[in-house]
Amino acid sequence: MSESSVLIYMVRRDLRVSDNPILHHLASSSDHGFTHLLPVFVLPPHQIEVSGLLKEGTTSPYPEARSEVGRFWRCGPHRVKFIAQSIWNMKDNLTKLGNDLTIRVGRHDEVLKDIVDGLGQNGHNVKAVWMIGEEGYEEERDQKTMARTCSKLDIDLRIWVDEKYFIDDRDLKLETSQDLPDVFTTYRKMMEPLRERPRATVPTPSEGALPKALEASEIPSQAEPFEIPSSLDSFEGALLRPVADALPKAVMVDDVKSAHPFRGGEDNVQDRLDYLINSGSALGYKSSRNGLLGTDFSTKLSAYLAQGCITARQVHEALVAYEGGKAEKFAEAKAYGEGENEGTKAIRFELLWRDYMRLCTRKFKNKLYYRSGFRDDQSNKWQTANVKEQTDYQKKSADEIAKIIQRVVEGSTGQSLIDASQRELIFTGYTSNRARQNVASFLAKHLDIDWRYGAEWYEMLLVDYDVSSNWSNWQYVAGVGNDPRGEARIFNPVKQAFDYDKEGEYVRCWVPELRKLENLENLFQPWTTPKEDWDRLGLTGIPMAEDPVKKIEFSVEGKPKSSRRPFPRSSQTEVSKCHTDKPRIINQMTGYETLGAVSGAVEETGEACEVVGMAGLAGIADLVDLEEEDFEGVEGKGNGKCNKAGNQAIILSSPEDQCRCGHNPDSDQHNRMCRIGLVVWPLTSSFL
């Protein structure tokens, strides 16, 4: 046998053969110097429970893959099934290219050493290991361990840039990770125009273009005491076995279709992407993205992006082909060839948000998991179910908090939007972004419970779990992340239910015990139902009605009354005349109280005014029933301008944009906000 030169490609969350930089380089370069290619996927036992792959009568050398705070499984049944399907799909696609995907259990360094030793015994020389870099504390630790192991084995290690994101790392205007702005809006402005920023995708290798595959008999077997099944069904079943009973017991829901019925894998996501464009779902994404029911209100690409079954730039490229009228397969789609529309623009916005969350992980590293957040803010007095960690300030005992957490995760809190979301998550592994924000806010800000319990629960159950998106977003909503509004952002789940589940369909779908309730106020908070109707409506004996975890006073006729923590007060509002003879309001209060004071002053005078001492945009979206995204580009720091519109005042800051509302006057935000009667900002300097 002539001397071989083997390259081991350690596949992680890059489960695709298309737009794969490593495979493309090997297929297109004639001087890489490798005679053989061995792609390997390692199931990490600290992240995925692998005891289902044990040989009969053996025990695992690894501890159970459970979370640190809540002791939940790290990877639950929905995601492990999706991962298994994605792994096997790449295995099939590599086979079509003349290679294969070897699956192993263990730590990356252990698996590498076993393979190198085994191949050496069969006369093969491993020259290099290539892998794509990933963000995350554990992922970076694995890379460092691999570097030490490769050094000891005298093997070259190359960490490739992760190209599954929207804007390539090499094109960022950041010298170091610490230069990343702590506010997303600032980052977004740096990256615009988004449509022109992504790099081109790379083609899929043709059959036979990759270095030769090793014979199966030459590849060392899986180390004891594990064994790898030879079919997808048995592989999937083995991974499901230890976590199959991890789901809380909830009332079964009949005849309900999952909002995420999709199988994992590169082939399936390409079909999904084509469908999104041809069906018009991409076109309507901007207006539908806050939906709660159905498969098409959002893209449902997140699970595939998380596992690297598709790249963000592949999504972008498909949108460009549709917008430019350059893909016959989209020719029948509405708005084909008409350029970027509000839907495709919104999809790019969300792809950039994923990029930003990942870069936050790079910047803040293991602070992503700190209870106090990346700023190490110790002002929040979180309640915990850990007896050893509870302190005197905790309102309830650790045992009581444990019971409340159980009520939250099983969906029996008595806040029906929260309960419906948790039931959906249990049964399907998916729940909408709108619902996720409400659950996070409810746990962290209404119940004052350590937000990490929620983040870990989502890690277990979400089919689209991604370390950066999950943990950064939980920090964001909990008020310890990079949300400039911080503690001021509190979702009222009752108001949100009225806003986004206007007919109560979502709650009735996932909480069947409440289907007899016709009045929405009762449906969204069962305890508000008159006692004399409880027996007839089936509420007697149901904890959601008899013992709600949290009661939120709410009046349909007026603004919600909340029992949340009040915003801090200082001086009273003072109205006086400034040099322009317009009322000048000096106010050191924040949130609703500031808005109420300003709104009242404007209503009284009917004139424009200047506001000094604004702490931010807290509460504006709720006040005028707009989305936080409508305030993109508005910093809300320091001085702002306000105007009267329907006896409401919007407080904005616009230091650099052309429109006094903070928007470009040609933008969709300006058209939707500033020309619909809510806010009418003059575009002339006479307003100043």
C-alpha positions in Angstrom: 0.0 0.0 0.0 1.3 3.4 -1.0 1.6 5.9 1.9 -1.8 7.6 2.5 -2.5 11.1 3.8 -5.8 11.2 5.6 -7.8 14.3 6.4 -10.3 13.9 9.3 -13.2 16.4 8.9 -14.9 16.8 12.3 -18.4 17.7 11.5 -20.4 19.6 14.1 -23.2 22.0 13.4 -22.4 22.1 9.7 -24.7 19.2 8.6 -24.8 19.9 4.9 -22.8 19.2 1.7 -24.0 22.4 -0.1 -22.4 25.7 0.7 -19.8 23.8 2.8 -16.4 25.6 2.7 -14.4 22.6 3.7 -16.0 20.2 1.1 -15.8 22.9 -1.6 -12.1 23.5 -1.0 -11.3 19.8 -1.2 -13.4 19.4 -4.4 -12.0 22.5 -6.1 -8.4 22.5 -5.1 -5.8 20.1 -6.6 -3.0 20.8 -4.2 -4.6 20.0 -0.8 -2.3 16.9 -0.6 -4.8 14.4 0.9 -5.4 11.0 -0.5 -8.4 10.2 1.8 -11.1 12.0 3.5 -12.8 10.8 6.7 -15.8 12.9 7.8 -16.7 12.2 11.5 -19.7 13.4 13.6 -19.2 13.0 17.3 -22.1 12.9 19.7 -20.9 14.9 22.7 -22.1 13.1 25.9 -22.2 16.3 28.0 -24.7 17.8 25.6 -26.7 14.8 24.3 -27.6 11.9 26.5 -26.0 8.8 24.9 -26.9 6.0 27.3 -29.4 4.7 24.7 -26.4 3.7 22.6 -24.9 1.4 25.3 -24.4 -2.2 24.6 -26.7 -4.4 26.7 -25.6 -4.9 30.3 -23.1 -2.0 30.3 -23.0 1.3 32.0 -22.0 4.7 30.7 -18.6 6.2 31.7 -20.2 9.7 31.4 -22.5 11.5 33.8 -26.0 12.2 32.5 -26.3 15.1 30.2 -28.3 17.4 32.5 -28.4 21.2 32.9 -26.6 22.9 35.8 -29.4 24.8 37.4 -32.7 23.0 36.8 -31.2 19.5 36.2 -33.2 19.1 33.0 -31.9 17.0 30.1 -29.7 19.1 27.9 -31.3 17.8 24.7 -34.9 16.6 24.8 -36.8 14.2 22.5 -37.8 16.8 19.9 -34.4 18.1 19.1 -32.6 14.8 19.4 -34.9 13.4 16.8 -34.3 16.4 14.5 -30.5 16.1 15.0 -30.6 12.3 14.2 -32.4 13.0 11.0 -30.0 15.8 10.1 -27.0 13.6 10.7 -28.4 10.8 8.6 -29.3 13.1 5.8 -25.7 14.3 5.6 -24.5 10.7 5.7 -26.8 9.9 2.7 -25.6 12.9 0.8 -22.0 12.2 1.4 -22.5 8.6 0.2 -23.9 10.1 -3.0 -20.7 12.0 -3.4 -18.6 8.8 -3.0 -17.8 9.2 0.7 -19.6 8.6 4.1 -20.1 10.1 7.5 -18.7 8.1 10.5 -20.7 8.5 13.7 -19.1 8.2 17.1 -19.9 8.7 20.8 -17.4 10.4 23.2 -15.4 13.5 23.7 -13.9 14.9 20.5 -10.3 14.4 21.7 -11.0 10.8 22.8 -12.6 9.9 19.5 -9.8 11.5 17.5 -7.1 9.5 19.4 -9.0 6.2 18.9 -9.4 6.9 15.2 -5.8 8.0 14.7 -4.5 4.9 16.6 -6.8 2.5 14.7 -6.0 3.9 11.3 -2.3 3.8 12.1 -2.6 0.1 12.8 -4.1 -0.3 9.3 -1.3 1.6 7.6 -3.0 5.0 7.3 -1.4 8.2 8.3 -3.6 11.0 9.6 -2.1 14.3 8.4 -4.6 16.9 9.5 -7.9 17.6 11.3 -10.2 20.2 10.0 -13.3 21.6 11.8 -15.5 24.7 11.5 -15.2 27.0 14.5 -18.2 27.6 16.7 -19.2 30.1 19.4 -20.0 29.0 22.9 -18.1 28.2 26.1 -18.2 24.4 25.6 -17.5 24.6 21.9 -14.4 26.7 22.4 -13.3 24.3 25.2 -13.6 21.4 22.8 -11.5 23.3 20.2 -8.8 24.0 22.7 -8.8 20.3 23.8 -8.5 19.2 20.2 -5.6 21.6 19.6 -3.7 20.0 22.5 -4.5 16.5 21.3 -3.4 17.3 17.7 -0.2 18.8 19.0 0.6 15.7 21.0 -0.2 13.5 18.0 1.8 15.7 15.6 -1.3 16.4 13.5 -2.1 19.8 11.9 -5.4 21.3 13.1 -7.2 23.9 11.1 -10.3 25.8 12.5 -12.3 27.2 9.6 -14.5 30.3 9.7 -18.1 29.4 10.3 -19.9 30.5 7.2 -23.4 29.5 8.0 -24.2 33.1 9.2 -25.4 36.1 7.2 -22.5 38.5 7.3 -19.1 36.8 7.0 -16.8 37.4 10.0 -14.0 38.6 7.7 -16.3 41.4 6.5 -17.2 42.8 9.9 -16.0 46.3 10.9 -14.8 45.0 14.2 -11.1 44.7 15.1 -11.9 42.6 18.2 -15.0 41.0 19.7 -15.0 43.7 22.3 -15.8 46.3 19.7 -19.2 44.8 19.2 -21.8 47.4 20.2 -23.9 46.4 23.2 -27.1 47.7 21.4 -28.3 45.9 18.3 -29.5 49.0 16.5 -26.0 50.4 16.4 -24.7 47.1 15.0 -27.5 47.0 12.4 -26.6 50.4 11.1 -23.0 49.3 10.7 -24.1 46.4 8.5 -26.5 48.2 6.2 -27.4 47.8 3.4 -28.1 44.2 4.3 -29.0 43.0 0.8 -25.5 43.8 -0.5 -23.5 42.4 2.4 -23.4 38.6 2.3 -20.8 36.6 0.4 -21.7 34.3 -2.4 -22.5 30.6 -1.6 -20.1 27.9 -2.8 -21.3 25.0 -5.0 -21.9 21.4 -3.9 -19.1 19.1 -4.8 -19.7 16.8 -7.8 -19.7 13.1 -7.4 -16.1 11.8 -7.1 -14.6 15.2 -6.6 -13.7 14.6 -3.0 -10.6 12.7 -1.8 -11.3 8.9 -1.6 -13.2 7.4 1.2 -11.6 4.8 3.5 -12.8 1.3 3.4 -15.3 0.6 6.3 -13.2 -2.3 7.5 -10.2 0.1 7.9 -12.0 2.5 10.2 -11.8 1.5 13.9 -15.0 0.6 15.5 -16.8 2.7 18.1 -15.1 2.4 21.5 -16.7 0.3 24.2 -19.3 0.3 25.8 -21.2 2.0 22.9 -22.4 0.8 19.5 -23.7 2.8 16.6 -26.9 1.5 14.9 -26.8 0.9 11.2 -30.1 2.5 10.2 -31.8 5.9 10.9 -34.8 4.3 12.6 -32.7 2.4 15.1 -30.3 5.4 15.6 -33.2 7.7 16.2 -34.8 5.2 18.6 -31.6 4.7 20.6 -31.1 8.5 21.1 -34.8 8.9 22.1 -34.9 6.1 24.6 -33.4 7.8 27.7 -35.2 11.1 27.2 -38.6 9.8 25.9 -40.2 10.2 29.4 -38.8 13.6 30.1 -41.9 15.5 29.1 -44.3 16.7 31.8 -47.7 15.2 31.9 -50.2 17.5 30.3 -53.7 17.1 29.1 -53.6 15.4 25.6 -54.7 17.6 22.8 -56.6 15.9 19.9 -56.6 16.9 16.3 -54.1 19.7 16.6 -51.4 20.1 14.0 -47.9 21.1 15.0 -46.6 24.4 13.9 -43.3 22.6 13.3 -43.9 19.2 11.7 -40.7 19.3 9.7 -38.0 16.6 9.6 -34.4 17.4 10.0 -31.8 17.5 7.2 -30.5 19.5 4.3 -32.8 18.1 1.7 -35.9 19.0 3.8 -34.9 22.6 4.4 -34.3 23.2 0.7 -37.9 22.1 0.1 -39.1 24.3 2.9 -37.3 27.4 1.5 -38.7 26.9 -1.9 -42.2 26.6 -0.4 -41.8 29.8 1.7 -41.2 31.8 -1.5 -43.7 30.1 -3.8 -46.5 30.1 -1.3 -46.2 33.8 -0.6 -45.2 33.2 3.1 -41.9 35.0 2.6 -43.7 38.0 1.0 -46.1 38.2 4.0 -43.5 37.5 6.7 -43.4 41.1 8.1 -47.1 41.1 9.0 -47.4 37.4 9.9 -44.3 36.9 12.1 -46.1 37.5 15.4 -48.6 34.8 14.7 -49.2 31.9 17.1 -50.9 29.1 15.0 -50.0 27.3 11.8 -46.8 26.4 9.9 -46.5 29.5 7.7 -46.7 32.6 10.0 -42.9 32.3 10.4 -40.2 30.7 8.3 -39.5 27.7 10.5 -35.9 27.8 9.3 -34.3 28.3 12.7 -33.9 24.6 13.6 -32.1 24.0 10.3 -29.9 27.1 10.7 -29.0 25.9 14.2 -27.7 22.6 13.0 -26.1 24.1 9.8 -28.4 22.2 7.5 -28.6 25.5 5.6 -26.7 28.7 5.7 -28.1 32.2 6.1 -26.5 33.2 2.8 -28.3 30.4 1.0 -31.6 31.8 2.3 -30.4 35.3 1.2 -29.4 34.0 -2.3 -32.8 32.3 -2.8 -34.5 35.6 -1.9 -32.3 37.5 -4.3 -33.2 35.1 -7.1 -36.9 35.6 -6.3 -36.6 39.4 -6.0 -34.6 39.7 -9.2 -36.8 37.3 -11.3 -33.8 35.0 -11.9 -35.2 31.6 -10.8 -37.8 29.9 -12.9 -38.9 27.8 -9.9 -40.2 31.0 -8.3 -41.8 32.4 -11.4 -45.4 31.8 -10.2 -44.7 33.4 -6.8 -46.5 36.7 -6.1 -44.2 39.8 -6.5 -41.6 37.7 -8.5 -39.0 40.0 -10.0 -40.2 43.1 -8.2 -37.2 43.6 -6.0 -36.9 43.4 -2.2 -40.2 43.7 -0.4 -41.1 44.2 3.2 -41.3 40.4 3.9 -37.9 39.5 2.4 -36.4 42.6 4.1 -37.8 41.4 7.5 -36.3 37.9 7.0 -32.9 39.5 6.4 -33.4 41.5 9.6 -34.0 38.4 11.6 -30.9 36.7 10.0 -28.8 39.7 11.1 -30.3 39.4 14.6 -29.0 35.8 14.7 -25.6 37.0 13.7 -25.7 39.6 16.5 -26.6 37.0 19.1 -23.7 34.8 18.0 -21.3 37.7 18.2 -22.6 38.5 21.7 -21.6 35.0 22.6 -18.1 35.6 21.3 -17.8 38.9 23.2 -19.3 37.8 26.6 -18.3 34.1 26.6 -19.4 32.3 29.7 -21.0 35.5 31.1 -23.9 34.3 28.8 -24.8 31.9 31.6 -24.3 34.3 34.5 -27.5 34.8 36.5 -26.4 38.5 36.8 -25.9 38.8 33.0 -22.9 39.9 31.1 -22.9 43.2 33.0 -22.8 41.3 36.3 -25.7 43.3 37.6 -26.4 42.1 41.1 -29.4 44.4 41.7 -31.9 41.7 40.7 -32.9 39.5 43.6 -33.8 36.3 41.8 -35.7 33.5 43.6 -34.4 30.0 43.3 -35.5 26.4 43.9 -32.0 25.6 45.2 -32.1 25.4 49.1 -28.4 26.1 49.3 -28.7 29.3 47.2 -31.8 30.8 48.7 -31.3 34.0 50.7 -33.3 36.1 53.1 -34.6 38.4 50.4 -36.4 35.4 48.7 -40.2 35.9 49.1 -41.0 32.2 48.9 -39.1 29.1 50.1 -37.0 27.0 47.7 -39.6 24.3 47.8 -42.4 26.7 46.9 -40.4 28.1 44.0 -39.7 24.5 42.8 -43.5 23.9 42.7 -44.1 27.2 40.8 -41.4 26.3 38.3 -43.1 23.0 37.8 -46.4 24.8 37.2 -44.7 27.0 34.6 -43.0 24.2 32.7 -46.1 22.0 32.6 -48.4 24.9 31.6 -50.8 25.2 34.5 -50.0 28.7 35.8 -53.4 30.3 35.2 -52.0 32.7 32.7 -53.5 31.1 29.6 -51.1 32.5 27.0 -48.2 31.2 29.0 -49.9 27.8 29.5 -50.8 27.4 25.9 -47.2 28.1 24.9 -45.8 25.7 27.3 -48.2 22.9 26.3 -47.3 23.5 22.6 -43.7 23.3 23.5 -44.2 20.0 25.4 -46.0 18.3 22.5 -44.2 19.8 19.5 -40.8 21.2 20.5 -41.8 24.6 19.1 -43.6 27.8 20.2 -43.6 31.2 18.5 -41.2 34.0 19.1 -44.1 36.1 20.5 -45.0 33.4 23.0 -41.3 32.8 24.0 -40.9 36.5 24.9 -44.0 36.4 27.1 -42.9 33.2 28.9 -39.4 34.6 29.6 -40.9 37.9 30.8 -43.5 36.1 33.0 -40.9 33.9 34.7 -38.2 36.5 35.2 -40.1 39.7 35.8 -43.6 38.8 37.0 -42.4 35.8 39.2 -38.9 37.1 39.9 -37.5 33.5 39.4 -34.0 32.9 38.2 -34.3 33.2 34.4 -31.8 30.4 33.8 -34.5 27.8 34.7 -36.4 29.0 31.7 -33.3 29.1 29.4 -32.4 25.5 30.4 -36.0 24.3 29.9 -36.0 25.8 26.4 -32.6 24.2 25.8 -34.2 20.8 26.5 -37.4 21.2 24.6 -36.9 23.5 21.7 -36.3 21.8 18.4 -34.6 24.9 17.1 -32.4 25.5 20.2 -29.2 27.4 19.5 -26.8 28.3 22.3 -26.4 32.0 21.2 -30.0 32.7 20.3 -31.5 31.0 23.3 -29.2 32.3 26.1 -28.8 35.8 24.7 -32.5 36.3 24.2 -33.3 35.0 27.7 -30.8 37.5 29.1 -32.3 40.2 26.9 -35.9 39.7 28.1 -34.8 39.1 31.7 -33.3 42.5 31.8 -29.7 41.4 32.3 -28.6 41.3 28.7 -28.1 43.9 26.0 -31.6 45.4 25.9 -31.3 49.1 26.4 -34.7 49.1 28.1 -33.6 46.5 30.6 -35.9 46.1 33.6 -38.5 48.4 31.9 -39.4 45.8 29.3 -42.2 43.8 30.9 -44.8 41.9 28.9 -48.3 41.8 30.2 -49.4 38.3 29.1 -53.1 39.2 29.4 -52.8 42.3 27.2 -50.6 40.3 24.8 -53.2 37.5 24.6 -55.8 40.1 23.6 -53.4 41.6 21.1 -52.2 38.4 19.4 -54.9 35.8 20.1 -57.8 38.0 19.4 -60.3 35.2 19.1 -58.8 32.9 21.7 -58.0 30.2 19.1 -54.4 29.6 20.3 -55.4 29.2 24.0 -58.4 26.9 23.2 -56.2 24.9 20.9 -53.5 24.0 23.5 -55.5 24.3 26.7 -58.5 22.1 26.1 -59.7 22.4 29.7 -60.7 26.0 28.9 -62.5 25.5 25.6 -65.9 26.1 27.1 -65.0 29.6 28.2 -66.5 32.2 25.7 -65.5 35.4 27.4 -61.9 36.2 26.4 -61.2 37.9 29.7 -62.1 34.6 31.5 -60.3 32.5 28.9 -57.1 34.4 29.3 -57.3 34.3 33.2 -59.7 31.5 34.3 -59.9 32.8 37.9 -61.9 35.9 36.7 -64.8 33.6 35.7 -67.8 34.1 38.1 -67.8 31.4 40.7 -71.4 30.3 39.9 -70.2 29.3 36.4 -67.3 27.2 37.5 -69.0 23.8 37.6 -70.8 24.3 34.3 -67.6 25.4 32.6 -65.5 22.6 34.1 -63.2 24.9 36.2 -63.8 23.4 39.6 -60.7 21.6 40.8 -58.4 23.0 38.1 -55.4 24.8 39.6 -55.3 27.3 36.7 -58.6 28.7 38.1 -58.5 27.9 41.8 -54.9 28.6 42.5 -53.2 30.7 39.7 -49.5 31.3 40.1 -50.0 35.0 39.4 -53.1 37.2 39.1 -52.8 40.2 36.8 -55.5 42.8 37.2 -56.6 43.8 33.7 -59.4 46.0 32.3 -60.5 45.5 28.7 -61.8 49.0 28.6 -58.6 50.8 29.6 -54.9 50.4 30.0 -53.8 47.3 31.9 -53.3 47.5 35.6 -50.2 45.5 36.5 -48.8 44.3 39.8 -45.3 44.5 38.4 -42.6 46.5 40.2 -43.2 50.3 39.8 -40.7 52.4 37.9 -38.6 54.6 40.2 -39.7 58.1 40.9 -37.8 61.3 41.6 -38.8 64.9 40.9 -42.3 65.9 39.8 -43.0 67.0 36.3 -42.3 70.7 35.7 -43.8 72.5 32.7 -42.3 75.8 31.7 -41.6 77.9 28.6 -38.4 77.5 26.8 -36.8 80.1 24.4 -38.9 78.8 21.5 -42.1 79.6 23.5 -43.0 75.9 23.4 -43.6 73.9 26.7 -40.5 72.4 28.1 -41.0 69.4 30.3 -38.3 68.4 32.8 -38.9 64.9 34.1 -36.7 62.4 35.9 -39.3 59.6 35.9 -39.3 56.7 33.5 -41.6 54.3 31.7 -45.4 54.7 31.8 -45.2 57.5 34.4 -43.0 59.6 32.2 -45.1 58.9 29.1 -48.3 59.7 31.1 -46.9 63.0 32.3 -45.7 64.0 28.9 -48.9 62.9 27.2 -51.0 64.9 29.7 -48.9 68.0 29.2 -49.2 67.8 25.5 -52.9 67.2 25.7 -53.3 70.3 27.9 -51.3 72.6 25.7 -51.9 71.1 22.3 -48.4 72.1 21.4 -45.1 70.4 20.6 -42.7 70.2 23.5 -39.1 69.2 24.3 -38.4 66.4 26.9 -35.3 66.4 29.0 -34.0 63.5 31.0 -35.7 60.6 29.2 -34.3 57.3 30.4 -35.3 55.4 27.2 -38.2 54.1 25.2 -39.7 52.1 28.0 -43.4 51.4 27.6 -43.8 53.2 24.3 -44.7 50.1 22.3 -47.4 49.1 24.8 -48.8 52.6 25.0 -49.5 53.0 21.3 -49.9 49.2 20.6 -46.9 49.1 18.2 -44.1 46.6 18.0 -40.7 47.2 19.4 -39.4 46.7 15.9 -41.2 49.9 14.8 -38.7 51.8 16.9 -35.6 50.4 15.1 -33.2 53.3 14.4 -34.5 55.3 17.4 -32.0 55.5 20.2 -34.2 57.0 22.8 -31.2 58.2 24.9 -31.3 61.6 26.5 -33.4 64.4 24.9 -36.4 63.6 22.7 -39.2 65.3 20.8 -42.9 64.7 21.4 -46.0 65.7 19.5 -49.7 65.4 20.1 -51.6 62.8 18.0 -54.9 61.6 19.2 -54.1 62.7 22.7 -51.1 60.4 22.8 -47.5 61.4 22.8 -44.6 59.5 21.3 -41.2 60.3 22.7 -38.3 59.7 20.3 -34.8 60.8 19.8 -33.5 61.6 16.4 -30.0 63.0 16.5 -29.0 62.0 12.9 -31.9 60.7 10.8 -33.7 62.9 8.3 -37.2 62.5 9.8 -37.8 63.9 13.3 -39.3 60.6 14.3 -36.0 58.9 13.8 -36.8 57.2 10.6 -35.7 57.7 7.0 -38.7 59.4 5.4 -38.6 56.9 2.6 -38.7 53.9 4.9 -41.5 51.6 5.6 -41.4 52.4 9.3 -42.0 56.1 8.5 -44.9 55.2 6.2 -46.5 52.9 8.8 -45.9 55.0 11.9 -45.7 58.6 10.9 -48.4 58.8 8.2 -51.1 56.8 9.8 -52.2 59.4 12.3 -50.4 58.1 15.4 -47.5 60.3 14.9 -47.1 63.2 12.5 -43.7 64.6 12.6 -42.8 67.7 10.5 -39.8 67.2 8.2 -38.7 70.8 8.5 -36.4 72.4 11.1 -39.2 74.7 12.2 -40.3 72.0 14.5 -37.1 72.4 16.6 
